[in-house]
C-alpha cells in the first residue's frame, strides 16, 4: 500500500518553540500554518486516498480538514499517531532535546523513567504500521497527518534517515513523504 505522511502545518506552539503532546491543550494553526495547509491541500488534491488518519492533536485535525476539502473522507483518529509523550508538555523544545541529548543513550532514555523514549516511539509506530497492514489492502493509498517525530520514525523505519538524523533534524511543516508499505509475509500466504 502507499502511505503518504505529512506533518501538520505551523502552530502557535511551534512559533514559541514549545512541546505539546496533550490533545486537550489549545495548540492550533497560525495564519501562516493555515496557508501552509491550504498549499499542501492543493498539492494533494489529485491523489486518491482510501483513508485519512490523524492523531488526537487538534493541529493534525485542523491540517487534515483543510486537505480533506478535496477528498470528503471521514477522518480516522488514531492515538498511535500522537506526538511523543516525553514529559516536557508546555516547556521549550530545546529543554526536552537538551535533556535527551545529555543522556548516555538518547534513544532509550525515559524522562523521569516514565515517559516515552525514542525507542518506545519506534515501537508505537511499528504497531500503527501493523494495524494498517491488517486493515487495508496493498492497493490502498493512506494519508496520515501527524507530528514531526512520527514522520521521522517512518523515515527511519523506511531506511531513509539514520538514528542520528532522527535525533537532530525536524521534519518540515506541511511537507509530505511517500512510503510503500507491504503486508507481512505471513499475511500474504
VMD Tcl script that builds the backbone (N, CA, C; Angstrom):
set m [mol new atoms 567]
animate dup $m
set s [atomselect $m all]
$s set {name element resname resid chain x y z} {
  {N N UNK 1 A 0.847 -1.179 0.000}
  {CA C UNK 1 A 0.000 0.000 0.000}
  {C C UNK 1 A 0.887 1.235 0.000}
  {N N UNK 2 A 0.324 2.305 -0.459}
  {CA C UNK 2 A 1.056 3.573 -0.436}
  {C C UNK 2 A 0.618 4.342 0.801}
  {N N UNK 3 A 1.596 4.817 1.533}
  {CA C UNK 3 A 1.348 5.633 2.711}
  {C C UNK 3 A 1.934 7.008 2.454}
  {N N UNK 4 A 1.086 8.025 2.488}
  {CA C UNK 4 A 1.545 9.401 2.369}
  {C C UNK 4 A 1.391 10.020 3.754}
  {N N UNK 5 A 2.507 10.471 4.295}
  {CA C UNK 5 A 2.518 11.013 5.654}
  {C C UNK 5 A 2.975 12.463 5.605}
  {N N UNK 6 A 2.233 13.311 6.292}
  {CA C UNK 6 A 2.594 14.718 6.339}
  {C C UNK 6 A 2.584 15.226 7.769}
  {N N UNK 7 A 3.484 16.148 8.006}
  {CA C UNK 7 A 3.471 16.853 9.281}
  {C C UNK 7 A 2.417 17.946 9.197}
  {N N UNK 8 A 1.775 18.209 10.314}
  {CA C UNK 8 A 0.828 19.318 10.405}
  {C C UNK 8 A 1.525 20.626 10.009}
  {N N UNK 9 A 0.745 21.653 9.768}
  {CA C UNK 9 A 1.284 22.978 9.445}
  {C C UNK 9 A 1.693 23.703 10.740}
  {N N UNK 10 A 2.298 24.879 10.571}
  {CA C UNK 10 A 2.830 25.642 11.709}
  {C C UNK 10 A 1.746 25.985 12.733}
  {N N UNK 11 A 2.127 25.877 14.024}
  {CA C UNK 11 A 1.199 26.162 15.122}
  {C C UNK 11 A 1.706 27.294 16.015}
  {N N UNK 12 A 0.816 27.744 16.889}
  {CA C UNK 12 A 1.187 28.753 17.890}
  {C C UNK 12 A 2.306 28.227 18.800}
  {N N UNK 13 A 2.343 26.938 19.097}
  {CA C UNK 13 A 3.410 26.367 19.921}
  {C C UNK 13 A 4.721 26.256 19.155}
  {N N UNK 14 A 4.667 25.993 17.850}
  {CA C UNK 14 A 5.900 25.958 17.062}
  {C C UNK 14 A 6.590 27.315 17.085}
  {N N UNK 15 A 5.813 28.370 16.961}
  {CA C UNK 15 A 6.359 29.727 16.966}
  {C C UNK 15 A 7.047 30.016 18.302}
  {N N UNK 16 A 6.481 29.477 19.383}
  {CA C UNK 16 A 7.037 29.691 20.724}
  {C C UNK 16 A 8.070 28.623 21.102}
  {N N UNK 17 A 8.303 27.630 20.219}
  {CA C UNK 17 A 9.247 26.534 20.464}
  {C C UNK 17 A 8.857 25.721 21.693}
  {N N UNK 18 A 7.548 25.418 21.825}
  {CA C UNK 18 A 7.056 24.679 22.978}
  {C C UNK 18 A 6.643 23.263 22.595}
  {N N UNK 19 A 6.772 22.350 23.545}
  {CA C UNK 19 A 6.404 20.948 23.372}
  {C C UNK 19 A 4.911 20.774 23.630}
  {N N UNK 20 A 4.250 19.975 22.793}
  {CA C UNK 20 A 2.855 19.622 23.037}
  {C C UNK 20 A 2.590 18.198 22.590}
  {N N UNK 21 A 2.075 17.398 23.500}
  {CA C UNK 21 A 1.575 16.067 23.156}
  {C C UNK 21 A 0.211 15.810 23.797}
  {N N UNK 22 A -0.278 16.751 24.583}
  {CA C UNK 22 A -1.566 16.619 25.253}
  {C C UNK 22 A -2.662 17.179 24.341}
  {N N UNK 23 A -3.601 16.326 23.884}
  {CA C UNK 23 A -4.647 16.788 22.964}
  {C C UNK 23 A -5.594 17.830 23.550}
  {N N UNK 24 A -5.622 17.990 24.874}
  {CA C UNK 24 A -6.547 18.948 25.480}
  {C C UNK 24 A -5.990 20.374 25.506}
  {N N UNK 25 A -4.716 20.544 25.156}
  {CA C UNK 25 A -4.092 21.867 25.166}
  {C C UNK 25 A -4.418 22.583 23.852}
  {N N UNK 26 A -4.699 23.888 23.942}
  {CA C UNK 26 A -5.069 24.675 22.763}
  {C C UNK 26 A -3.841 24.985 21.906}
  {N N UNK 27 A -3.496 24.039 21.071}
  {CA C UNK 27 A -2.429 24.232 20.091}
  {C C UNK 27 A -3.106 24.194 18.724}
  {N N UNK 28 A -2.984 25.281 17.985}
  {CA C UNK 28 A -3.722 25.435 16.727}
  {C C UNK 28 A -2.818 26.061 15.658}
  {N N UNK 29 A -3.276 25.969 14.421}
  {CA C UNK 29 A -2.516 26.532 13.316}
  {C C UNK 29 A -2.488 28.056 13.403}
  {N N UNK 30 A -1.341 28.613 13.034}
  {CA C UNK 30 A -1.206 30.060 12.897}
  {C C UNK 30 A -1.780 30.469 11.539}
  {N N UNK 31 A -1.825 31.760 11.276}
  {CA C UNK 31 A -2.243 32.234 9.955}
  {C C UNK 31 A -1.312 31.662 8.888}
  {N N UNK 32 A -0.011 31.672 9.169}
  {CA C UNK 32 A 0.957 31.069 8.249}
  {C C UNK 32 A 0.684 29.577 8.093}
  {N N UNK 33 A 0.350 28.897 9.197}
  {CA C UNK 33 A 0.054 27.471 9.160}
  {C C UNK 33 A -1.163 27.152 8.314}
  {N N UNK 34 A -2.190 27.972 8.407}
  {CA C UNK 34 A -3.382 27.767 7.581}
  {C C UNK 34 A -3.020 27.864 6.105}
  {N N UNK 35 A -2.202 28.847 5.764}
  {CA C UNK 35 A -1.755 29.000 4.364}
  {C C UNK 35 A -0.921 27.783 3.943}
  {N N UNK 36 A -0.038 27.312 4.818}
  {CA C UNK 36 A 0.756 26.116 4.508}
  {C C UNK 36 A -0.159 24.916 4.248}
  {N N UNK 37 A -1.177 24.743 5.090}
  {CA C UNK 37 A -2.105 23.622 4.928}
  {C C UNK 37 A -2.898 23.749 3.626}
  {N N UNK 38 A -3.289 24.967 3.276}
  {CA C UNK 38 A -4.007 25.184 2.013}
  {C C UNK 38 A -3.117 24.852 0.824}
  {N N UNK 39 A -1.842 25.240 0.888}
  {CA C UNK 39 A -0.900 24.902 -0.192}
  {C C UNK 39 A -0.699 23.398 -0.277}
  {N N UNK 40 A -0.576 22.737 0.863}
  {CA C UNK 40 A -0.422 21.284 0.899}
  {C C UNK 40 A -1.661 20.606 0.324}
  {N N UNK 41 A -2.827 21.101 0.673}
  {CA C UNK 41 A -4.073 20.533 0.151}
  {C C UNK 41 A -4.108 20.588 -1.371}
  {N N UNK 42 A -3.633 21.675 -1.933}
  {CA C UNK 42 A -3.593 21.793 -3.400}
  {C C UNK 42 A -2.614 20.785 -3.992}
  {N N UNK 43 A -1.485 20.547 -3.310}
  {CA C UNK 43 A -0.514 19.557 -3.790}
  {C C UNK 43 A -1.094 18.145 -3.766}
  {N N UNK 44 A -1.972 17.877 -2.796}
  {CA C UNK 44 A -2.508 16.529 -2.619}
  {C C UNK 44 A -3.899 16.336 -3.224}
  {N N UNK 45 A -4.452 17.374 -3.834}
  {CA C UNK 45 A -5.851 17.298 -4.268}
  {C C UNK 45 A -6.108 16.237 -5.328}
  {N N UNK 46 A -5.131 15.909 -6.155}
  {CA C UNK 46 A -5.348 14.927 -7.216}
  {C C UNK 46 A -5.004 13.501 -6.790}
  {N N UNK 47 A -4.565 13.328 -5.568}
  {CA C UNK 47 A -4.313 11.986 -5.043}
  {C C UNK 47 A -5.649 11.356 -4.640}
  {N N UNK 48 A -5.735 10.056 -4.853}
  {CA C UNK 48 A -6.892 9.317 -4.342}
  {C C UNK 48 A -6.482 8.691 -3.013}
  {N N UNK 49 A -7.259 8.940 -1.968}
  {CA C UNK 49 A -6.994 8.338 -0.667}
  {C C UNK 49 A -8.134 7.399 -0.298}
  {N N UNK 50 A -7.767 6.238 0.224}
  {CA C UNK 50 A -8.765 5.297 0.721}
  {C C UNK 50 A -9.104 5.570 2.175}
  {N N UNK 51 A -8.200 6.241 2.870}
  {CA C UNK 51 A -8.433 6.594 4.275}
  {C C UNK 51 A -7.496 7.735 4.660}
  {N N UNK 52 A -7.949 8.530 5.625}
  {CA C UNK 52 A -7.121 9.595 6.198}
  {C C UNK 52 A -7.095 9.388 7.706}
  {N N UNK 53 A -5.883 9.195 8.228}
  {CA C UNK 53 A -5.669 9.025 9.661}
  {C C UNK 53 A -5.042 10.292 10.236}
  {N N UNK 54 A -5.480 10.639 11.441}
  {CA C UNK 54 A -4.912 11.786 12.147}
  {C C UNK 54 A -4.632 11.378 13.594}
  {N N UNK 55 A -3.785 12.142 14.250}
  {CA C UNK 55 A -3.571 11.937 15.680}
  {C C UNK 55 A -4.732 12.580 16.436}
  {N N UNK 56 A -4.702 12.494 17.744}
  {CA C UNK 56 A -5.732 13.140 18.562}
  {C C UNK 56 A -5.470 14.629 18.732}
  {N N UNK 57 A -4.347 15.116 18.251}
  {CA C UNK 57 A -3.958 16.506 18.459}
  {C C UNK 57 A -4.720 17.433 17.512}
  {N N UNK 58 A -5.286 18.522 18.044}
  {CA C UNK 58 A -6.085 19.426 17.212}
  {C C UNK 58 A -5.348 19.948 15.973}
  {N N UNK 59 A -4.047 20.161 16.062}
  {CA C UNK 59 A -3.301 20.685 14.907}
  {C C UNK 59 A -3.318 19.717 13.732}
  {N N UNK 60 A -3.357 18.414 14.005}
  {CA C UNK 60 A -3.410 17.464 12.886}
  {C C UNK 60 A -4.816 17.432 12.298}
  {N N UNK 61 A -5.816 17.537 13.154}
  {CA C UNK 61 A -7.190 17.591 12.638}
  {C C UNK 61 A -7.385 18.843 11.787}
  {N N UNK 62 A -6.898 19.976 12.265}
  {CA C UNK 62 A -7.059 21.231 11.533}
  {C C UNK 62 A -6.384 21.143 10.163}
  {N N UNK 63 A -5.171 20.602 10.129}
  {CA C UNK 63 A -4.465 20.442 8.854}
  {C C UNK 63 A -5.215 19.474 7.943}
  {N N UNK 64 A -5.651 18.342 8.502}
  {CA C UNK 64 A -6.348 17.320 7.709}
  {C C UNK 64 A -7.680 17.835 7.170}
  {N N UNK 65 A -8.391 18.623 7.955}
  {CA C UNK 65 A -9.666 19.154 7.478}
  {C C UNK 65 A -9.474 20.039 6.253}
  {N N UNK 66 A -8.390 20.783 6.222}
  {CA C UNK 66 A -8.108 21.630 5.051}
  {C C UNK 66 A -7.777 20.748 3.849}
  {N N UNK 67 A -6.954 19.741 4.048}
  {CA C UNK 67 A -6.624 18.797 2.960}
  {C C UNK 67 A -7.879 18.074 2.491}
  {N N UNK 68 A -8.716 17.687 3.434}
  {CA C UNK 68 A -9.892 16.854 3.151}
  {C C UNK 68 A -10.988 17.593 2.382}
  {N N UNK 69 A -10.865 18.888 2.216}
  {CA C UNK 69 A -11.837 19.634 1.404}
  {C C UNK 69 A -11.898 19.080 -0.013}
  {N N UNK 70 A -10.814 18.478 -0.468}
  {CA C UNK 70 A -10.754 17.899 -1.816}
  {C C UNK 70 A -11.115 16.412 -1.833}
  {N N UNK 71 A -11.298 15.788 -0.673}
  {CA C UNK 71 A -11.468 14.335 -0.632}
  {C C UNK 71 A -12.745 13.868 0.058}
  {N N UNK 72 A -13.252 14.639 0.978}
  {CA C UNK 72 A -14.515 14.336 1.663}
  {C C UNK 72 A -14.570 12.942 2.277}
  {N N UNK 73 A -13.528 12.573 2.996}
  {CA C UNK 73 A -13.489 11.292 3.696}
  {C C UNK 73 A -13.702 11.514 5.191}
  {N N UNK 74 A -14.116 10.480 5.883}
  {CA C UNK 74 A -14.155 10.551 7.343}
  {C C UNK 74 A -12.721 10.502 7.846}
  {N N UNK 75 A -12.392 11.344 8.801}
  {CA C UNK 75 A -11.057 11.332 9.399}
  {C C UNK 75 A -11.037 10.270 10.498}
  {N N UNK 76 A -10.019 9.431 10.471}
  {CA C UNK 76 A -9.881 8.364 11.456}
  {C C UNK 76 A -8.873 8.823 12.512}
  {N N UNK 77 A -9.331 8.988 13.739}
  {CA C UNK 77 A -8.464 9.436 14.828}
  {C C UNK 77 A -7.748 8.218 15.392}
  {N N UNK 78 A -6.417 8.307 15.432}
  {CA C UNK 78 A -5.586 7.188 15.878}
  {C C UNK 78 A -4.571 7.655 16.905}
  {N N UNK 79 A -4.734 7.198 18.135}
  {CA C UNK 79 A -3.849 7.580 19.235}
  {C C UNK 79 A -2.392 7.195 18.965}
  {N N UNK 80 A -2.167 6.128 18.223}
  {CA C UNK 80 A -0.797 5.703 17.910}
  {C C UNK 80 A -0.031 6.759 17.116}
  {N N UNK 81 A -0.747 7.713 16.527}
  {CA C UNK 81 A -0.114 8.777 15.738}
  {C C UNK 81 A 0.178 10.036 16.553}
  {N N UNK 82 A -0.145 10.021 17.839}
  {CA C UNK 82 A 0.119 11.194 18.683}
  {C C UNK 82 A 1.615 11.473 18.783}
  {N N UNK 83 A 1.931 12.702 19.138}
  {CA C UNK 83 A 3.322 13.117 19.305}
  {C C UNK 83 A 3.947 12.398 20.503}
  {N N UNK 84 A 5.255 12.417 20.576}
  {CA C UNK 84 A 5.993 11.743 21.638}
  {C C UNK 84 A 5.607 12.286 23.007}
  {N N UNK 85 A 5.214 11.408 23.891}
  {CA C UNK 85 A 4.873 11.789 25.266}
  {C C UNK 85 A 6.170 11.789 26.071}
  {N N UNK 86 A 6.899 12.911 25.992}
  {CA C UNK 86 A 8.264 12.952 26.535}
  {C C UNK 86 A 8.382 13.571 27.930}
  {N N UNK 87 A 7.285 14.051 28.502}
  {CA C UNK 87 A 7.332 14.619 29.847}
  {C C UNK 87 A 7.610 16.106 29.894}
  {N N UNK 88 A 7.702 16.748 28.747}
  {CA C UNK 88 A 8.033 18.174 28.706}
  {C C UNK 88 A 6.877 19.021 28.176}
  {N N UNK 89 A 5.646 18.597 28.407}
  {CA C UNK 89 A 4.465 19.326 27.940}
  {C C UNK 89 A 4.543 20.805 28.350}
  {N N UNK 90 A 4.393 21.696 27.352}
  {CA C UNK 90 A 4.360 23.134 27.588}
  {C C UNK 90 A 5.709 23.778 27.845}
  {N N UNK 91 A 6.761 23.000 27.838}
  {CA C UNK 91 A 8.104 23.525 28.078}
  {C C UNK 91 A 8.826 23.732 26.741}
  {N N UNK 92 A 9.891 24.509 26.726}
  {CA C UNK 92 A 10.625 24.725 25.480}
  {C C UNK 92 A 11.163 23.409 24.903}
  {N N UNK 93 A 11.022 23.270 23.602}
  {CA C UNK 93 A 11.527 22.083 22.915}
  {C C UNK 93 A 13.024 21.930 23.171}
  {N N UNK 94 A 13.737 23.053 23.240}
  {CA C UNK 94 A 15.186 22.997 23.464}
  {C C UNK 94 A 15.518 22.313 24.797}
  {N N UNK 95 A 14.651 22.469 25.811}
  {CA C UNK 95 A 14.879 21.782 27.085}
  {C C UNK 95 A 14.710 20.273 26.932}
  {N N UNK 96 A 13.663 19.874 26.225}
  {CA C UNK 96 A 13.420 18.443 26.014}
  {C C UNK 96 A 14.568 17.815 25.223}
  {N N UNK 97 A 14.966 18.489 24.160}
  {CA C UNK 97 A 16.061 17.973 23.330}
  {C C UNK 97 A 17.377 17.980 24.107}
  {N N UNK 98 A 17.609 19.038 24.871}
  {CA C UNK 98 A 18.826 19.123 25.675}
  {C C UNK 98 A 18.913 17.994 26.691}
  {N N UNK 99 A 17.787 17.701 27.353}
  {CA C UNK 99 A 17.772 16.604 28.322}
  {C C UNK 99 A 18.077 15.282 27.622}
  {N N UNK 100 A 17.362 15.028 26.517}
  {CA C UNK 100 A 17.546 13.762 25.790}
  {C C UNK 100 A 18.987 13.607 25.304}
  {N N UNK 101 A 19.528 14.654 24.703}
  {CA C UNK 101 A 20.875 14.576 24.133}
  {C C UNK 101 A 21.959 14.404 25.196}
  {N N UNK 102 A 21.658 14.794 26.443}
  {CA C UNK 102 A 22.640 14.669 27.521}
  {C C UNK 102 A 22.645 13.267 28.148}
  {N N UNK 103 A 21.719 12.418 27.727}
  {CA C UNK 103 A 21.628 11.077 28.310}
  {C C UNK 103 A 22.681 10.145 27.706}
  {N N UNK 104 A 23.157 9.168 28.477}
  {CA C UNK 104 A 24.136 8.213 27.950}
  {C C UNK 104 A 23.631 7.504 26.683}
  {N N UNK 105 A 22.344 7.164 26.656}
  {CA C UNK 105 A 21.738 6.571 25.459}
  {C C UNK 105 A 20.459 7.339 25.144}
  {N N UNK 106 A 20.552 8.357 24.285}
  {CA C UNK 106 A 19.383 9.192 23.999}
  {C C UNK 106 A 18.218 8.438 23.359}
  {N N UNK 107 A 18.480 7.274 22.801}
  {CA C UNK 107 A 17.417 6.520 22.133}
  {C C UNK 107 A 16.520 5.799 23.138}
  {N N UNK 108 A 17.087 5.305 24.219}
  {CA C UNK 108 A 16.292 4.540 25.187}
  {C C UNK 108 A 15.964 5.327 26.463}
  {N N UNK 109 A 16.500 6.533 26.607}
  {CA C UNK 109 A 16.285 7.323 27.831}
  {C C UNK 109 A 14.817 7.724 27.965}
  {N N UNK 110 A 14.294 7.553 29.182}
  {CA C UNK 110 A 12.923 7.962 29.507}
  {C C UNK 110 A 12.986 9.017 30.605}
  {N N UNK 111 A 12.451 10.192 30.320}
  {CA C UNK 111 A 12.418 11.259 31.315}
  {C C UNK 111 A 11.656 10.774 32.543}
  {N N UNK 112 A 12.247 10.957 33.704}
  {CA C UNK 112 A 11.683 10.525 34.987}
  {C C UNK 112 A 11.314 9.031 34.974}
  {N N UNK 113 A 11.950 8.283 34.112}
  {CA C UNK 113 A 11.726 6.836 33.985}
  {C C UNK 113 A 10.282 6.439 33.700}
  {N N UNK 114 A 9.467 7.390 33.210}
  {CA C UNK 114 A 8.068 7.027 32.961}
  {C C UNK 114 A 7.519 7.525 31.629}
  {N N UNK 115 A 8.208 8.438 30.975}
  {CA C UNK 115 A 7.703 8.944 29.704}
  {C C UNK 115 A 8.298 8.167 28.538}
  {N N UNK 116 A 7.833 8.468 27.323}
  {CA C UNK 116 A 8.283 7.720 26.144}
  {C C UNK 116 A 9.715 8.061 25.743}
  {N N UNK 117 A 10.444 7.032 25.384}
  {CA C UNK 117 A 11.767 7.209 24.795}
  {C C UNK 117 A 11.619 7.197 23.272}
  {N N UNK 118 A 12.694 7.491 22.588}
  {CA C UNK 118 A 12.709 7.395 21.127}
  {C C UNK 118 A 12.410 5.955 20.715}
  {N N UNK 119 A 12.994 4.996 21.432}
  {CA C UNK 119 A 12.750 3.574 21.131}
  {C C UNK 119 A 11.286 3.196 21.353}
  {N N UNK 120 A 10.670 3.747 22.403}
  {CA C UNK 120 A 9.245 3.494 22.638}
  {C C UNK 120 A 8.413 4.017 21.472}
  {N N UNK 121 A 8.798 5.180 20.978}
  {CA C UNK 121 A 8.088 5.782 19.847}
  {C C UNK 121 A 8.239 4.905 18.608}
  {N N UNK 122 A 9.426 4.357 18.387}
  {CA C UNK 122 A 9.638 3.456 17.243}
  {C C UNK 122 A 8.694 2.262 17.348}
  {N N UNK 123 A 8.585 1.685 18.532}
  {CA C UNK 123 A 7.693 0.538 18.743}
  {C C UNK 123 A 6.238 0.927 18.482}
  {N N UNK 124 A 5.851 2.138 18.893}
  {CA C UNK 124 A 4.477 2.599 18.672}
  {C C UNK 124 A 4.183 2.773 17.183}
  {N N UNK 125 A 5.151 3.312 16.450}
  {CA C UNK 125 A 4.965 3.495 15.005}
  {C C UNK 125 A 4.867 2.126 14.318}
  {N N UNK 126 A 5.655 1.170 14.767}
  {CA C UNK 126 A 5.554 -0.191 14.214}
  {C C UNK 126 A 4.167 -0.780 14.466}
  {N N UNK 127 A 3.599 -0.525 15.657}
  {CA C UNK 127 A 2.239 -1.016 15.944}
  {C C UNK 127 A 1.222 -0.378 15.003}
  {N N UNK 128 A 1.398 0.920 14.719}
  {CA C UNK 128 A 0.490 1.567 13.767}
  {C C UNK 128 A 0.612 0.916 12.388}
  {N N UNK 129 A 1.841 0.691 11.934}
  {CA C UNK 129 A 2.030 0.070 10.621}
  {C C UNK 129 A 1.419 -1.327 10.576}
  {N N UNK 130 A 1.584 -2.098 11.641}
  {CA C UNK 130 A 0.965 -3.425 11.704}
  {C C UNK 130 A -0.551 -3.309 11.632}
  {N N UNK 131 A -1.092 -2.310 12.294}
  {CA C UNK 131 A -2.544 -2.104 12.297}
  {C C UNK 131 A -3.069 -1.801 10.891}
  {N N UNK 132 A -2.403 -0.894 10.184}
  {CA C UNK 132 A -2.915 -0.574 8.841}
  {C C UNK 132 A -2.662 -1.717 7.859}
  {N N UNK 133 A -1.635 -2.501 8.097}
  {CA C UNK 133 A -1.407 -3.679 7.241}
  {C C UNK 133 A -2.572 -4.666 7.339}
  {N N UNK 134 A -3.158 -4.776 8.515}
  {CA C UNK 134 A -4.270 -5.714 8.684}
  {C C UNK 134 A -5.607 -5.100 8.280}
  {N N UNK 135 A -5.661 -3.782 8.198}
  {CA C UNK 135 A -6.912 -3.087 7.908}
  {C C UNK 135 A -7.079 -2.756 6.427}
  {N N UNK 136 A -5.967 -2.553 5.742}
  {CA C UNK 136 A -6.020 -2.078 4.357}
  {C C UNK 136 A -5.327 -3.059 3.411}
  {N N UNK 137 A -5.688 -2.965 2.146}
  {CA C UNK 137 A -5.074 -3.839 1.129}
  {C C UNK 137 A -3.807 -3.194 0.585}
  {N N UNK 138 A -3.019 -3.982 -0.113}
  {CA C UNK 138 A -1.786 -3.469 -0.724}
  {C C UNK 138 A -2.072 -2.416 -1.788}
  {N N UNK 139 A -3.302 -2.352 -2.285}
  {CA C UNK 139 A -3.642 -1.377 -3.327}
  {C C UNK 139 A -4.142 -0.052 -2.770}
  {N N UNK 140 A -4.327 0.033 -1.463}
  {CA C UNK 140 A -4.851 1.252 -0.853}
  {C C UNK 140 A -3.788 2.348 -0.776}
  {N N UNK 141 A -4.276 3.576 -0.771}
  {CA C UNK 141 A -3.429 4.737 -0.505}
  {C C UNK 141 A -3.974 5.410 0.742}
  {N N UNK 142 A -3.104 5.539 1.732}
  {CA C UNK 142 A -3.483 6.061 3.039}
  {C C UNK 142 A -2.759 7.383 3.266}
  {N N UNK 143 A -3.477 8.370 3.764}
  {CA C UNK 143 A -2.872 9.631 4.183}
  {C C UNK 143 A -2.875 9.668 5.701}
  {N N UNK 144 A -1.734 10.036 6.286}
  {CA C UNK 144 A -1.713 10.314 7.720}
  {C C UNK 144 A -1.209 11.732 7.934}
  {N N UNK 145 A -1.831 12.405 8.881}
  {CA C UNK 145 A -1.415 13.750 9.267}
  {C C UNK 145 A -1.015 13.642 10.731}
  {N N UNK 146 A 0.248 13.952 11.012}
  {CA C UNK 146 A 0.799 13.697 12.334}
  {C C UNK 146 A 1.895 14.700 12.655}
  {N N UNK 147 A 2.779 14.333 13.560}
  {CA C UNK 147 A 3.831 15.229 14.039}
  {C C UNK 147 A 5.184 14.929 13.402}
  {N N UNK 148 A 6.116 15.831 13.621}
  {CA C UNK 148 A 7.478 15.690 13.104}
  {C C UNK 148 A 8.136 14.396 13.577}
  {N N UNK 149 A 7.996 14.088 14.872}
  {CA C UNK 149 A 8.657 12.910 15.423}
  {C C UNK 149 A 8.165 11.630 14.762}
  {N N UNK 150 A 6.872 11.552 14.514}
  {CA C UNK 150 A 6.337 10.351 13.889}
  {C C UNK 150 A 6.782 10.244 12.431}
  {N N UNK 151 A 6.809 11.354 11.735}
  {CA C UNK 151 A 7.298 11.354 10.342}
  {C C UNK 151 A 8.735 10.843 10.312}
  {N N UNK 152 A 9.554 11.339 11.230}
  {CA C UNK 152 A 10.955 10.907 11.270}
  {C C UNK 152 A 11.064 9.427 11.597}
  {N N UNK 153 A 10.197 8.926 12.453}
  {CA C UNK 153 A 10.195 7.491 12.759}
  {C C UNK 153 A 9.867 6.678 11.508}
  {N N UNK 154 A 8.892 7.108 10.743}
  {CA C UNK 154 A 8.555 6.417 9.489}
  {C C UNK 154 A 9.734 6.429 8.525}
  {N N UNK 155 A 10.398 7.559 8.442}
  {CA C UNK 155 A 11.559 7.664 7.541}
  {C C UNK 155 A 12.704 6.775 8.021}
  {N N UNK 156 A 12.895 6.679 9.350}
  {CA C UNK 156 A 13.912 5.787 9.909}
  {C C UNK 156 A 13.583 4.333 9.571}
  {N N UNK 157 A 12.346 3.929 9.830}
  {CA C UNK 157 A 11.932 2.548 9.564}
  {C C UNK 157 A 11.994 2.208 8.077}
  {N N UNK 158 A 11.865 3.213 7.232}
  {CA C UNK 158 A 11.944 3.017 5.781}
  {C C UNK 158 A 13.382 3.091 5.268}
  {N N UNK 159 A 14.348 3.317 6.155}
  {CA C UNK 159 A 15.748 3.365 5.764}
  {C C UNK 159 A 16.182 4.661 5.105}
  {N N UNK 160 A 15.380 5.718 5.229}
  {CA C UNK 160 A 15.694 6.992 4.572}
  {C C UNK 160 A 16.617 7.878 5.400}
  {N N UNK 161 A 16.541 7.733 6.726}
  {CA C UNK 161 A 17.399 8.526 7.601}
  {C C UNK 161 A 18.008 7.610 8.667}
  {N N UNK 162 A 19.066 8.097 9.281}
  {CA C UNK 162 A 19.714 7.366 10.368}
  {C C UNK 162 A 19.114 7.797 11.703}
  {N N UNK 163 A 19.462 7.082 12.747}
  {CA C UNK 163 A 19.001 7.465 14.078}
  {C C UNK 163 A 19.561 8.837 14.465}
  {N N UNK 164 A 20.775 9.155 14.032}
  {CA C UNK 164 A 21.351 10.480 14.322}
  {C C UNK 164 A 20.541 11.580 13.647}
  {N N UNK 165 A 20.125 11.346 12.408}
  {CA C UNK 165 A 19.292 12.333 11.725}
  {C C UNK 165 A 17.942 12.465 12.413}
  {N N UNK 166 A 17.395 11.352 12.886}
  {CA C UNK 166 A 16.132 11.395 13.606}
  {C C UNK 166 A 16.263 12.271 14.848}
  {N N UNK 167 A 17.387 12.149 15.543}
  {CA C UNK 167 A 17.598 12.910 16.772}
  {C C UNK 167 A 17.858 14.392 16.518}
  {N N UNK 168 A 18.296 14.738 15.315}
  {CA C UNK 168 A 18.751 16.118 15.068}
  {C C UNK 168 A 17.868 16.954 14.145}
  {N N UNK 169 A 17.297 16.348 13.140}
  {CA C UNK 169 A 16.649 17.128 12.086}
  {C C UNK 169 A 15.131 17.029 12.143}
  {N N UNK 170 A 14.409 18.149 12.309}
  {CA C UNK 170 A 12.946 18.082 12.308}
  {C C UNK 170 A 12.398 17.877 10.893}
  {N N UNK 171 A 11.224 17.311 10.816}
  {CA C UNK 171 A 10.509 17.247 9.538}
  {C C UNK 171 A 9.895 18.630 9.307}
  {N N UNK 172 A 9.819 19.037 8.069}
  {CA C UNK 172 A 9.277 20.365 7.748}
  {C C UNK 172 A 7.754 20.369 7.880}
  {N N UNK 173 A 7.226 21.521 8.245}
  {CA C UNK 173 A 5.775 21.679 8.328}
  {C C UNK 173 A 5.143 21.475 6.960}
  {N N UNK 174 A 3.972 20.841 6.962}
  {CA C UNK 174 A 3.135 20.713 5.768}
  {C C UNK 174 A 3.918 20.178 4.573}
  {N N UNK 175 A 4.798 19.244 4.837}
  {CA C UNK 175 A 5.570 18.576 3.790}
  {C C UNK 175 A 5.217 17.101 3.850}
  {N N UNK 176 A 4.982 16.492 2.699}
  {CA C UNK 176 A 4.590 15.090 2.742}
  {C C UNK 176 A 5.689 14.179 2.211}
  {N N UNK 177 A 5.641 12.960 2.707}
  {CA C UNK 177 A 6.595 11.906 2.372}
  {C C UNK 177 A 5.783 10.687 1.936}
  {N N UNK 178 A 6.295 9.957 0.965}
  {CA C UNK 178 A 5.589 8.783 0.443}
  {C C UNK 178 A 6.368 7.519 0.775}
  {N N UNK 179 A 5.641 6.523 1.256}
  {CA C UNK 179 A 6.230 5.241 1.640}
  {C C UNK 179 A 5.438 4.109 0.994}
  {N N UNK 180 A 6.111 3.042 0.646}
  {CA C UNK 180 A 5.457 1.820 0.206}
  {C C UNK 180 A 5.472 0.858 1.383}
  {N N UNK 181 A 4.306 0.424 1.798}
  {CA C UNK 181 A 4.159 -0.475 2.936}
  {C C UNK 181 A 3.528 -1.767 2.419}
  {N N UNK 182 A 4.188 -2.888 2.641}
  {CA C UNK 182 A 3.642 -4.168 2.204}
  {C C UNK 182 A 3.121 -4.941 3.402}
  {N N UNK 183 A 2.137 -5.774 3.132}
  {CA C UNK 183 A 1.624 -6.649 4.191}
  {C C UNK 183 A 2.731 -7.592 4.617}
  {N N UNK 184 A 2.663 -8.040 5.869}
  {CA C UNK 184 A 3.636 -9.021 6.354}
  {C C UNK 184 A 3.565 -10.301 5.526}
  {N N UNK 185 A 4.694 -10.973 5.353}
  {CA C UNK 185 A 4.773 -12.163 4.529}
  {C C UNK 185 A 3.760 -13.221 4.979}
  {N N UNK 186 A 3.608 -13.395 6.294}
  {CA C UNK 186 A 2.678 -14.394 6.798}
  {C C UNK 186 A 1.247 -14.102 6.361}
  {N N UNK 187 A 0.900 -12.808 6.270}
  {CA C UNK 187 A -0.454 -12.421 5.887}
  {C C UNK 187 A -0.703 -12.644 4.404}
  {N N UNK 188 A 0.360 -12.671 3.596}
  {CA C UNK 188 A 0.188 -12.829 2.154}
  {C C UNK 188 A -0.044 -14.278 1.770}
  {N N UNK 189 A 0.301 -15.225 2.643}
  {CA C UNK 189 A 0.182 -16.652 2.318}
  {C C UNK 189 A -1.261 -17.101 2.373}
}
mol reanalyze $m
mol bondsrecalc $m
mol representation Tube
mol addrep $m
